Amino acid sequence: MAKSMGRSSLVFAAMTLISRVLGLLRDVFLARYFDASITDPFFAALRIPNTLRRFFAEGGFANAFVPVFSATKAEHPDDLKDLLRHTAGTLLAILLLITLFGVLFSGTIIYTVANGLLEKQAQFVLAQQMLRIMFPYILLISLLKKISREKNNLRRKKFLERHAAKIRALYLKFDGVYPPSKIFNSEGENYEN
């Protein structure tokens, strides 16, 4: 037991360290290659999906769902499929409404959370467009986290694999923002500012 706990702690610490280092590299990269006229609208638009992700994917929903899932699995295993179907359907409906609201009212949302961008109309419009693109992230990541918690509870997915998936997601987010082909020319040399 102690050996297993020590190994799990070591894996958790290593994956967390790798994730933090990659996050730092992403931030250094953004600061180096992007002007504030791009990063300010980007971070303003990213604030809302990240806040909602903390609620639906990692916060209140997760804290309520996991104990109910575990209890149903232990006490009424026949009802587990119904529970999963109902929670998935309800979560999907709520997230679809929130995503639709966010896409349709992106200008109002940006005005509410970052009204300083109104002084620079181009940045405000860019933040509004970015928010429209990023809002479906809430829907997708919340459903992915729900499935991940189910699999974790059913012990179908191992600890290391879950954390490695988070690191891959960080890379994909980084790569999607500014792919390596935009940083390096065909000879592999850095572009200069």
PyMOL commands that place a pseudoatom at each C-alpha (Angstrom):
pseudoatom trace, name=CA, resn=MET, resi=1, chain=A, elem=C, hetatm=0, pos=[0.000, 0.000, 0.000]
pseudoatom trace, name=CA, resn=ALA, resi=2, chain=A, elem=C, hetatm=0, pos=[2.738, 2.474, 0.985]
pseudoatom trace, name=CA, resn=LYS, resi=3, chain=A, elem=C, hetatm=0, pos=[4.758, 1.611, -2.139]
pseudoatom trace, name=CA, resn=SER, resi=4, chain=A, elem=C, hetatm=0, pos=[1.710, 2.153, -4.359]
pseudoatom trace, name=CA, resn=MET, resi=5, chain=A, elem=C, hetatm=0, pos=[0.903, 5.447, -2.660]
pseudoatom trace, name=CA, resn=GLY, resi=6, chain=A, elem=C, hetatm=0, pos=[4.491, 6.624, -3.014]
pseudoatom trace, name=CA, resn=ARG, resi=7, chain=A, elem=C, hetatm=0, pos=[4.531, 5.722, -6.695]
pseudoatom trace, name=CA, resn=SER, resi=8, chain=A, elem=C, hetatm=0, pos=[1.216, 7.507, -7.297]
pseudoatom trace, name=CA, resn=SER, resi=9, chain=A, elem=C, hetatm=0, pos=[2.509, 10.585, -5.472]
pseudoatom trace, name=CA, resn=LEU, resi=10, chain=A, elem=C, hetatm=0, pos=[5.680, 10.579, -7.557]
pseudoatom trace, name=CA, resn=VAL, resi=11, chain=A, elem=C, hetatm=0, pos=[3.735, 10.229, -10.820]
pseudoatom trace, name=CA, resn=PHE, resi=12, chain=A, elem=C, hetatm=0, pos=[1.367, 13.016, -9.747]
pseudoatom trace, name=CA, resn=ALA, resi=13, chain=A, elem=C, hetatm=0, pos=[4.274, 15.321, -8.833]
pseudoatom trace, name=CA, resn=ALA, resi=14, chain=A, elem=C, hetatm=0, pos=[6.116, 14.581, -12.090]
pseudoatom trace, name=CA, resn=MET, resi=15, chain=A, elem=C, hetatm=0, pos=[3.059, 15.161, -14.266]
pseudoatom trace, name=CA, resn=THR, resi=16, chain=A, elem=C, hetatm=0, pos=[2.243, 18.374, -12.407]
pseudoatom trace, name=CA, resn=LEU, resi=17, chain=A, elem=C, hetatm=0, pos=[5.824, 19.612, -12.849]
pseudoatom trace, name=CA, resn=ILE, resi=18, chain=A, elem=C, hetatm=0, pos=[5.806, 18.823, -16.570]
pseudoatom trace, name=CA, resn=SER, resi=19, chain=A, elem=C, hetatm=0, pos=[2.448, 20.553, -16.970]
pseudoatom trace, name=CA, resn=ARG, resi=20, chain=A, elem=C, hetatm=0, pos=[3.667, 23.675, -15.125]
pseudoatom trace, name=CA, resn=VAL, resi=21, chain=A, elem=C, hetatm=0, pos=[6.891, 23.856, -17.142]
pseudoatom trace, name=CA, resn=LEU, resi=22, chain=A, elem=C, hetatm=0, pos=[4.962, 23.551, -20.410]
pseudoatom trace, name=CA, resn=GLY, resi=23, chain=A, elem=C, hetatm=0, pos=[2.552, 26.242, -19.199]
pseudoatom trace, name=CA, resn=LEU, resi=24, chain=A, elem=C, hetatm=0, pos=[5.501, 28.519, -18.433]
pseudoatom trace, name=CA, resn=LEU, resi=25, chain=A, elem=C, hetatm=0, pos=[6.977, 27.859, -21.879]
pseudoatom trace, name=CA, resn=ARG, resi=26, chain=A, elem=C, hetatm=0, pos=[3.591, 28.681, -23.439]
pseudoatom trace, name=CA, resn=ASP, resi=27, chain=A, elem=C, hetatm=0, pos=[3.455, 31.993, -21.561]
pseudoatom trace, name=CA, resn=VAL, resi=28, chain=A, elem=C, hetatm=0, pos=[7.042, 32.874, -22.520]
pseudoatom trace, name=CA, resn=PHE, resi=29, chain=A, elem=C, hetatm=0, pos=[6.237, 32.006, -26.118]
pseudoatom trace, name=CA, resn=LEU, resi=30, chain=A, elem=C, hetatm=0, pos=[3.100, 34.163, -26.127]
pseudoatom trace, name=CA, resn=ALA, resi=31, chain=A, elem=C, hetatm=0, pos=[4.997, 37.098, -24.636]
pseudoatom trace, name=CA, resn=ARG, resi=32, chain=A, elem=C, hetatm=0, pos=[7.818, 36.732, -27.161]
pseudoatom trace, name=CA, resn=TYR, resi=33, chain=A, elem=C, hetatm=0, pos=[5.848, 36.311, -30.381]
pseudoatom trace, name=CA, resn=PHE, resi=34, chain=A, elem=C, hetatm=0, pos=[2.593, 38.182, -29.776]
pseudoatom trace, name=CA, resn=ASP, resi=35, chain=A, elem=C, hetatm=0, pos=[1.886, 41.843, -29.255]
pseudoatom trace, name=CA, resn=ALA, resi=36, chain=A, elem=C, hetatm=0, pos=[-0.382, 43.036, -26.438]
pseudoatom trace, name=CA, resn=SER, resi=37, chain=A, elem=C, hetatm=0, pos=[-2.922, 44.053, -29.093]
pseudoatom trace, name=CA, resn=ILE, resi=38, chain=A, elem=C, hetatm=0, pos=[-3.489, 40.325, -29.679]
pseudoatom trace, name=CA, resn=THR, resi=39, chain=A, elem=C, hetatm=0, pos=[-2.923, 38.863, -26.212]
pseudoatom trace, name=CA, resn=ASP, resi=40, chain=A, elem=C, hetatm=0, pos=[-5.207, 41.294, -24.369]
pseudoatom trace, name=CA, resn=PRO, resi=41, chain=A, elem=C, hetatm=0, pos=[-8.315, 40.277, -26.384]
pseudoatom trace, name=CA, resn=PHE, resi=42, chain=A, elem=C, hetatm=0, pos=[-7.230, 36.622, -26.228]
pseudoatom trace, name=CA, resn=PHE, resi=43, chain=A, elem=C, hetatm=0, pos=[-6.993, 36.547, -22.437]
pseudoatom trace, name=CA, resn=ALA, resi=44, chain=A, elem=C, hetatm=0, pos=[-10.196, 38.572, -22.069]
pseudoatom trace, name=CA, resn=ALA, resi=45, chain=A, elem=C, hetatm=0, pos=[-12.022, 36.053, -24.275]
pseudoatom trace, name=CA, resn=LEU, resi=46, chain=A, elem=C, hetatm=0, pos=[-10.439, 33.073, -22.505]
pseudoatom trace, name=CA, resn=ARG, resi=47, chain=A, elem=C, hetatm=0, pos=[-11.454, 34.261, -19.030]
pseudoatom trace, name=CA, resn=ILE, resi=48, chain=A, elem=C, hetatm=0, pos=[-15.149, 33.300, -19.352]
pseudoatom trace, name=CA, resn=PRO, resi=49, chain=A, elem=C, hetatm=0, pos=[-14.706, 29.772, -20.782]
pseudoatom trace, name=CA, resn=ASN, resi=50, chain=A, elem=C, hetatm=0, pos=[-12.034, 29.029, -18.159]
pseudoatom trace, name=CA, resn=THR, resi=51, chain=A, elem=C, hetatm=0, pos=[-14.275, 30.253, -15.336]
pseudoatom trace, name=CA, resn=LEU, resi=52, chain=A, elem=C, hetatm=0, pos=[-17.191, 28.158, -16.554]
pseudoatom trace, name=CA, resn=ARG, resi=53, chain=A, elem=C, hetatm=0, pos=[-14.857, 25.173, -17.027]
pseudoatom trace, name=CA, resn=ARG, resi=54, chain=A, elem=C, hetatm=0, pos=[-13.885, 25.434, -13.373]
pseudoatom trace, name=CA, resn=PHE, resi=55, chain=A, elem=C, hetatm=0, pos=[-17.543, 25.264, -12.426]
pseudoatom trace, name=CA, resn=PHE, resi=56, chain=A, elem=C, hetatm=0, pos=[-18.876, 22.595, -14.790]
pseudoatom trace, name=CA, resn=ALA, resi=57, chain=A, elem=C, hetatm=0, pos=[-15.819, 20.429, -15.424]
pseudoatom trace, name=CA, resn=GLU, resi=58, chain=A, elem=C, hetatm=0, pos=[-13.864, 20.662, -12.194]
pseudoatom trace, name=CA, resn=GLY, resi=59, chain=A, elem=C, hetatm=0, pos=[-15.986, 22.308, -9.538]
pseudoatom trace, name=CA, resn=GLY, resi=60, chain=A, elem=C, hetatm=0, pos=[-19.572, 22.031, -8.385]
pseudoatom trace, name=CA, resn=PHE, resi=61, chain=A, elem=C, hetatm=0, pos=[-20.750, 19.499, -10.928]
pseudoatom trace, name=CA, resn=ALA, resi=62, chain=A, elem=C, hetatm=0, pos=[-17.810, 17.166, -10.335]
pseudoatom trace, name=CA, resn=ASN, resi=63, chain=A, elem=C, hetatm=0, pos=[-18.132, 17.420, -6.560]
pseudoatom trace, name=CA, resn=ALA, resi=64, chain=A, elem=C, hetatm=0, pos=[-21.815, 16.490, -6.794]
pseudoatom trace, name=CA, resn=PHE, resi=65, chain=A, elem=C, hetatm=0, pos=[-21.523, 13.850, -9.510]
pseudoatom trace, name=CA, resn=VAL, resi=66, chain=A, elem=C, hetatm=0, pos=[-18.694, 11.622, -8.234]
pseudoatom trace, name=CA, resn=PRO, resi=67, chain=A, elem=C, hetatm=0, pos=[-20.275, 10.703, -4.854]
pseudoatom trace, name=CA, resn=VAL, resi=68, chain=A, elem=C, hetatm=0, pos=[-23.647, 9.976, -6.475]
pseudoatom trace, name=CA, resn=PHE, resi=69, chain=A, elem=C, hetatm=0, pos=[-21.948, 7.907, -9.184]
pseudoatom trace, name=CA, resn=SER, resi=70, chain=A, elem=C, hetatm=0, pos=[-19.918, 5.932, -6.614]
pseudoatom trace, name=CA, resn=ALA, resi=71, chain=A, elem=C, hetatm=0, pos=[-22.949, 5.311, -4.391]
pseudoatom trace, name=CA, resn=THR, resi=72, chain=A, elem=C, hetatm=0, pos=[-25.101, 4.190, -7.317]
pseudoatom trace, name=CA, resn=LYS, resi=73, chain=A, elem=C, hetatm=0, pos=[-22.327, 1.913, -8.552]
pseudoatom trace, name=CA, resn=ALA, resi=74, chain=A, elem=C, hetatm=0, pos=[-21.995, 0.295, -5.116]
pseudoatom trace, name=CA, resn=GLU, resi=75, chain=A, elem=C, hetatm=0, pos=[-25.657, 0.116, -4.052]
pseudoatom trace, name=CA, resn=HIS, resi=76, chain=A, elem=C, hetatm=0, pos=[-27.683, -0.019, -7.288]
pseudoatom trace, name=CA, resn=PRO, resi=77, chain=A, elem=C, hetatm=0, pos=[-25.437, -1.101, -10.181]
pseudoatom trace, name=CA, resn=ASP, resi=78, chain=A, elem=C, hetatm=0, pos=[-28.471, -1.764, -12.374]
pseudoatom trace, name=CA, resn=ASP, resi=79, chain=A, elem=C, hetatm=0, pos=[-29.383, 1.934, -12.226]
pseudoatom trace, name=CA, resn=LEU, resi=80, chain=A, elem=C, hetatm=0, pos=[-25.919, 3.114, -13.280]
pseudoatom trace, name=CA, resn=LYS, resi=81, chain=A, elem=C, hetatm=0, pos=[-26.720, 3.350, -17.002]
pseudoatom trace, name=CA, resn=ASP, resi=82, chain=A, elem=C, hetatm=0, pos=[-29.835, 5.397, -16.292]
pseudoatom trace, name=CA, resn=LEU, resi=83, chain=A, elem=C, hetatm=0, pos=[-27.863, 7.742, -14.044]
pseudoatom trace, name=CA, resn=LEU, resi=84, chain=A, elem=C, hetatm=0, pos=[-25.206, 8.230, -16.716]
pseudoatom trace, name=CA, resn=ARG, resi=85, chain=A, elem=C, hetatm=0, pos=[-27.803, 8.811, -19.415]
pseudoatom trace, name=CA, resn=HIS, resi=86, chain=A, elem=C, hetatm=0, pos=[-29.756, 11.333, -17.356]
pseudoatom trace, name=CA, resn=THR, resi=87, chain=A, elem=C, hetatm=0, pos=[-26.720, 13.283, -16.142]
pseudoatom trace, name=CA, resn=ALA, resi=88, chain=A, elem=C, hetatm=0, pos=[-25.161, 13.340, -19.611]
pseudoatom trace, name=CA, resn=GLY, resi=89, chain=A, elem=C, hetatm=0, pos=[-28.413, 14.536, -21.171]
pseudoatom trace, name=CA, resn=THR, resi=90, chain=A, elem=C, hetatm=0, pos=[-29.015, 17.187, -18.535]
pseudoatom trace, name=CA, resn=LEU, resi=91, chain=A, elem=C, hetatm=0, pos=[-25.413, 18.413, -18.630]
pseudoatom trace, name=CA, resn=LEU, resi=92, chain=A, elem=C, hetatm=0, pos=[-25.477, 18.512, -22.427]
pseudoatom trace, name=CA, resn=ALA, resi=93, chain=A, elem=C, hetatm=0, pos=[-28.735, 20.509, -22.483]
pseudoatom trace, name=CA, resn=ILE, resi=94, chain=A, elem=C, hetatm=0, pos=[-27.475, 23.040, -19.923]
pseudoatom trace, name=CA, resn=LEU, resi=95, chain=A, elem=C, hetatm=0, pos=[-24.112, 23.426, -21.652]
pseudoatom trace, name=CA, resn=LEU, resi=96, chain=A, elem=C, hetatm=0, pos=[-25.728, 23.796, -25.082]
pseudoatom trace, name=CA, resn=LEU, resi=97, chain=A, elem=C, hetatm=0, pos=[-27.887, 26.631, -23.756]
pseudoatom trace, name=CA, resn=ILE, resi=98, chain=A, elem=C, hetatm=0, pos=[-24.910, 28.323, -22.097]
pseudoatom trace, name=CA, resn=THR, resi=99, chain=A, elem=C, hetatm=0, pos=[-22.796, 27.915, -25.234]
pseudoatom trace, name=CA, resn=LEU, resi=100, chain=A, elem=C, hetatm=0, pos=[-25.558, 29.297, -27.454]
pseudoatom trace, name=CA, resn=PHE, resi=101, chain=A, elem=C, hetatm=0, pos=[-26.029, 32.234, -25.076]
pseudoatom trace, name=CA, resn=GLY, resi=102, chain=A, elem=C, hetatm=0, pos=[-22.278, 32.875, -25.030]
pseudoatom trace, name=CA, resn=VAL, resi=103, chain=A, elem=C, hetatm=0, pos=[-21.948, 32.815, -28.801]
pseudoatom trace, name=CA, resn=LEU, resi=104, chain=A, elem=C, hetatm=0, pos=[-24.990, 35.028, -29.404]
pseudoatom trace, name=CA, resn=PHE, resi=105, chain=A, elem=C, hetatm=0, pos=[-24.183, 37.578, -26.683]
pseudoatom trace, name=CA, resn=SER, resi=106, chain=A, elem=C, hetatm=0, pos=[-20.394, 37.569, -26.921]
pseudoatom trace, name=CA, resn=GLY, resi=107, chain=A, elem=C, hetatm=0, pos=[-20.227, 41.348, -27.309]
pseudoatom trace, name=CA, resn=THR, resi=108, chain=A, elem=C, hetatm=0, pos=[-22.192, 41.938, -24.112]
pseudoatom trace, name=CA, resn=ILE, resi=109, chain=A, elem=C, hetatm=0, pos=[-20.098, 39.397, -22.234]
pseudoatom trace, name=CA, resn=ILE, resi=110, chain=A, elem=C, hetatm=0, pos=[-16.814, 40.972, -23.369]
pseudoatom trace, name=CA, resn=TYR, resi=111, chain=A, elem=C, hetatm=0, pos=[-18.160, 44.393, -22.440]
pseudoatom trace, name=CA, resn=THR, resi=112, chain=A, elem=C, hetatm=0, pos=[-19.005, 43.078, -18.955]
pseudoatom trace, name=CA, resn=VAL, resi=113, chain=A, elem=C, hetatm=0, pos=[-15.666, 41.392, -18.212]
pseudoatom trace, name=CA, resn=ALA, resi=114, chain=A, elem=C, hetatm=0, pos=[-13.264, 43.616, -20.169]
pseudoatom trace, name=CA, resn=ASN, resi=115, chain=A, elem=C, hetatm=0, pos=[-14.887, 46.951, -20.907]
pseudoatom trace, name=CA, resn=GLY, resi=116, chain=A, elem=C, hetatm=0, pos=[-11.436, 48.538, -21.122]
pseudoatom trace, name=CA, resn=LEU, resi=117, chain=A, elem=C, hetatm=0, pos=[-11.196, 47.047, -24.596]
pseudoatom trace, name=CA, resn=LEU, resi=118, chain=A, elem=C, hetatm=0, pos=[-13.891, 49.468, -25.782]
pseudoatom trace, name=CA, resn=GLU, resi=119, chain=A, elem=C, hetatm=0, pos=[-11.230, 52.173, -25.997]
pseudoatom trace, name=CA, resn=LYS, resi=120, chain=A, elem=C, hetatm=0, pos=[-9.622, 50.193, -28.824]
pseudoatom trace, name=CA, resn=GLN, resi=121, chain=A, elem=C, hetatm=0, pos=[-12.471, 49.069, -31.061]
pseudoatom trace, name=CA, resn=ALA, resi=122, chain=A, elem=C, hetatm=0, pos=[-10.345, 46.597, -33.057]
pseudoatom trace, name=CA, resn=GLN, resi=123, chain=A, elem=C, hetatm=0, pos=[-9.341, 44.776, -29.858]
pseudoatom trace, name=CA, resn=PHE, resi=124, chain=A, elem=C, hetatm=0, pos=[-12.956, 44.672, -28.667]
pseudoatom trace, name=CA, resn=VAL, resi=125, chain=A, elem=C, hetatm=0, pos=[-14.119, 43.145, -31.965]
pseudoatom trace, name=CA, resn=LEU, resi=126, chain=A, elem=C, hetatm=0, pos=[-11.237, 40.663, -31.900]
pseudoatom trace, name=CA, resn=ALA, resi=127, chain=A, elem=C, hetatm=0, pos=[-12.079, 39.619, -28.315]
pseudoatom trace, name=CA, resn=GLN, resi=128, chain=A, elem=C, hetatm=0, pos=[-15.726, 39.196, -29.318]
pseudoatom trace, name=CA, resn=GLN, resi=129, chain=A, elem=C, hetatm=0, pos=[-14.769, 36.977, -32.273]
pseudoatom trace, name=CA, resn=MET, resi=130, chain=A, elem=C, hetatm=0, pos=[-12.362, 34.954, -30.142]
pseudoatom trace, name=CA, resn=LEU, resi=131, chain=A, elem=C, hetatm=0, pos=[-15.034, 34.403, -27.492]
pseudoatom trace, name=CA, resn=ARG, resi=132, chain=A, elem=C, hetatm=0, pos=[-17.411, 33.073, -30.149]
pseudoatom trace, name=CA, resn=ILE, resi=133, chain=A, elem=C, hetatm=0, pos=[-14.748, 30.589, -31.212]
pseudoatom trace, name=CA, resn=MET, resi=134, chain=A, elem=C, hetatm=0, pos=[-13.752, 29.601, -27.657]
pseudoatom trace, name=CA, resn=PHE, resi=135, chain=A, elem=C, hetatm=0, pos=[-17.200, 29.218, -26.114]
pseudoatom trace, name=CA, resn=PRO, resi=136, chain=A, elem=C, hetatm=0, pos=[-17.838, 25.667, -27.393]
pseudoatom trace, name=CA, resn=TYR, resi=137, chain=A, elem=C, hetatm=0, pos=[-14.740, 24.697, -25.369]
pseudoatom trace, name=CA, resn=ILE, resi=138, chain=A, elem=C, hetatm=0, pos=[-16.944, 24.746, -22.247]
pseudoatom trace, name=CA, resn=LEU, resi=139, chain=A, elem=C, hetatm=0, pos=[-19.301, 22.188, -23.733]
pseudoatom trace, name=CA, resn=LEU, resi=140, chain=A, elem=C, hetatm=0, pos=[-16.597, 19.878, -24.999]
pseudoatom trace, name=CA, resn=ILE, resi=141, chain=A, elem=C, hetatm=0, pos=[-14.252, 19.977, -21.989]
pseudoatom trace, name=CA, resn=SER, resi=142, chain=A, elem=C, hetatm=0, pos=[-17.091, 19.531, -19.494]
pseudoatom trace, name=CA, resn=LEU, resi=143, chain=A, elem=C, hetatm=0, pos=[-18.396, 16.445, -21.270]
pseudoatom trace, name=CA, resn=LEU, resi=144, chain=A, elem=C, hetatm=0, pos=[-14.852, 15.106, -21.574]
pseudoatom trace, name=CA, resn=LYS, resi=145, chain=A, elem=C, hetatm=0, pos=[-14.250, 15.611, -17.836]
pseudoatom trace, name=CA, resn=LYS, resi=146, chain=A, elem=C, hetatm=0, pos=[-17.529, 13.854, -17.018]
pseudoatom trace, name=CA, resn=ILE, resi=147, chain=A, elem=C, hetatm=0, pos=[-16.521, 10.852, -19.105]
pseudoatom trace, name=CA, resn=SER, resi=148, chain=A, elem=C, hetatm=0, pos=[-13.041, 10.911, -17.565]
pseudoatom trace, name=CA, resn=ARG, resi=149, chain=A, elem=C, hetatm=0, pos=[-14.515, 10.834, -14.054]
pseudoatom trace, name=CA, resn=GLU, resi=150, chain=A, elem=C, hetatm=0, pos=[-16.777, 7.936, -14.994]
pseudoatom trace, name=CA, resn=LYS, resi=151, chain=A, elem=C, hetatm=0, pos=[-13.879, 5.952, -16.413]
pseudoatom trace, name=CA, resn=ASN, resi=152, chain=A, elem=C, hetatm=0, pos=[-11.704, 6.809, -13.428]
pseudoatom trace, name=CA, resn=ASN, resi=153, chain=A, elem=C, hetatm=0, pos=[-14.396, 5.574, -11.076]
pseudoatom trace, name=CA, resn=LEU, resi=154, chain=A, elem=C, hetatm=0, pos=[-14.795, 2.396, -13.091]
pseudoatom trace, name=CA, resn=ARG, resi=155, chain=A, elem=C, hetatm=0, pos=[-10.969, 2.000, -13.057]
pseudoatom trace, name=CA, resn=ARG, resi=156, chain=A, elem=C, hetatm=0, pos=[-10.710, 1.752, -16.820]
pseudoatom trace, name=CA, resn=LYS, resi=157, chain=A, elem=C, hetatm=0, pos=[-8.208, 4.535, -17.162]
pseudoatom trace, name=CA, resn=LYS, resi=158, chain=A, elem=C, hetatm=0, pos=[-4.986, 4.749, -15.216]
pseudoatom trace, name=CA, resn=PHE, resi=159, chain=A, elem=C, hetatm=0, pos=[-3.673, 7.729, -13.323]
pseudoatom trace, name=CA, resn=LEU, resi=160, chain=A, elem=C, hetatm=0, pos=[-0.613, 8.310, -15.532]
pseudoatom trace, name=CA, resn=GLU, resi=161, chain=A, elem=C, hetatm=0, pos=[-2.668, 8.175, -18.719]
pseudoatom trace, name=CA, resn=ARG, resi=162, chain=A, elem=C, hetatm=0, pos=[-5.081, 10.867, -17.442]
pseudoatom trace, name=CA, resn=HIS, resi=163, chain=A, elem=C, hetatm=0, pos=[-2.279, 13.277, -16.599]
pseudoatom trace, name=CA, resn=ALA, resi=164, chain=A, elem=C, hetatm=0, pos=[-0.424, 12.578, -19.823]
pseudoatom trace, name=CA, resn=ALA, resi=165, chain=A, elem=C, hetatm=0, pos=[-3.650, 13.456, -21.653]
pseudoatom trace, name=CA, resn=LYS, resi=166, chain=A, elem=C, hetatm=0, pos=[-3.705, 16.836, -19.874]
pseudoatom trace, name=CA, resn=ILE, resi=167, chain=A, elem=C, hetatm=0, pos=[-0.169, 17.540, -21.083]
pseudoatom trace, name=CA, resn=ARG, resi=168, chain=A, elem=C, hetatm=0, pos=[-1.126, 16.577, -24.644]
pseudoatom trace, name=CA, resn=ALA, resi=169, chain=A, elem=C, hetatm=0, pos=[-4.125, 18.912, -24.413]
pseudoatom trace, name=CA, resn=LEU, resi=170, chain=A, elem=C, hetatm=0, pos=[-1.850, 21.755, -23.276]
pseudoatom trace, name=CA, resn=TYR, resi=171, chain=A, elem=C, hetatm=0, pos=[0.395, 21.165, -26.289]
pseudoatom trace, name=CA, resn=LEU, resi=172, chain=A, elem=C, hetatm=0, pos=[-2.578, 21.066, -28.661]
pseudoatom trace, name=CA, resn=LYS, resi=173, chain=A, elem=C, hetatm=0, pos=[-3.912, 24.321, -27.206]
pseudoatom trace, name=CA, resn=PHE, resi=174, chain=A, elem=C, hetatm=0, pos=[-0.451, 25.848, -27.660]
pseudoatom trace, name=CA, resn=ASP, resi=175, chain=A, elem=C, hetatm=0, pos=[-0.057, 24.431, -31.169]
pseudoatom trace, name=CA, resn=GLY, resi=176, chain=A, elem=C, hetatm=0, pos=[-3.532, 25.631, -32.163]
pseudoatom trace, name=CA, resn=VAL, resi=177, chain=A, elem=C, hetatm=0, pos=[-2.778, 29.182, -31.066]
pseudoatom trace, name=CA, resn=TYR, resi=178, chain=A, elem=C, hetatm=0, pos=[0.436, 29.455, -33.039]
pseudoatom trace, name=CA, resn=PRO, resi=179, chain=A, elem=C, hetatm=0, pos=[1.561, 26.359, -34.969]
pseudoatom trace, name=CA, resn=PRO, resi=180, chain=A, elem=C, hetatm=0, pos=[5.305, 25.691, -35.258]
pseudoatom trace, name=CA, resn=SER, resi=181, chain=A, elem=C, hetatm=0, pos=[5.152, 26.335, -39.010]
pseudoatom trace, name=CA, resn=LYS, resi=182, chain=A, elem=C, hetatm=0, pos=[4.416, 29.993, -38.201]
pseudoatom trace, name=CA, resn=ILE, resi=183, chain=A, elem=C, hetatm=0, pos=[7.439, 30.276, -35.892]
pseudoatom trace, name=CA, resn=PHE, resi=184, chain=A, elem=C, hetatm=0, pos=[10.041, 28.678, -38.117]
pseudoatom trace, name=CA, resn=ASN, resi=185, chain=A, elem=C, hetatm=0, pos=[10.644, 29.167, -41.794]
pseudoatom trace, name=CA, resn=SER, resi=186, chain=A, elem=C, hetatm=0, pos=[11.281, 26.229, -44.143]
pseudoatom trace, name=CA, resn=GLU, resi=187, chain=A, elem=C, hetatm=0, pos=[14.957, 26.043, -43.128]
pseudoatom trace, name=CA, resn=GLY, resi=188, chain=A, elem=C, hetatm=0, pos=[14.004, 25.752, -39.447]
pseudoatom trace, name=CA, resn=GLU, resi=189, chain=A, elem=C, hetatm=0, pos=[15.341, 29.198, -38.543]
pseudoatom trace, name=CA, resn=ASN, resi=190, chain=A, elem=C, hetatm=0, pos=[13.468, 31.564, -36.234]
pseudoatom trace, name=CA, resn=TYR, resi=191, chain=A, elem=C, hetatm=0, pos=[11.606, 34.437, -37.781]
pseudoatom trace, name=CA, resn=GLU, resi=192, chain=A, elem=C, hetatm=0, pos=[12.766, 37.759, -36.439]
pseudoatom trace, name=CA, resn=ASN, resi=193, chain=A, elem=C, hetatm=0, pos=[10.379, 40.459, -35.236]
for i in range(1, 193): cmd.bond("trace and resi %d" % i, "trace and resi %d" % (i + 1))
show_as sticks, trace
zoom trace
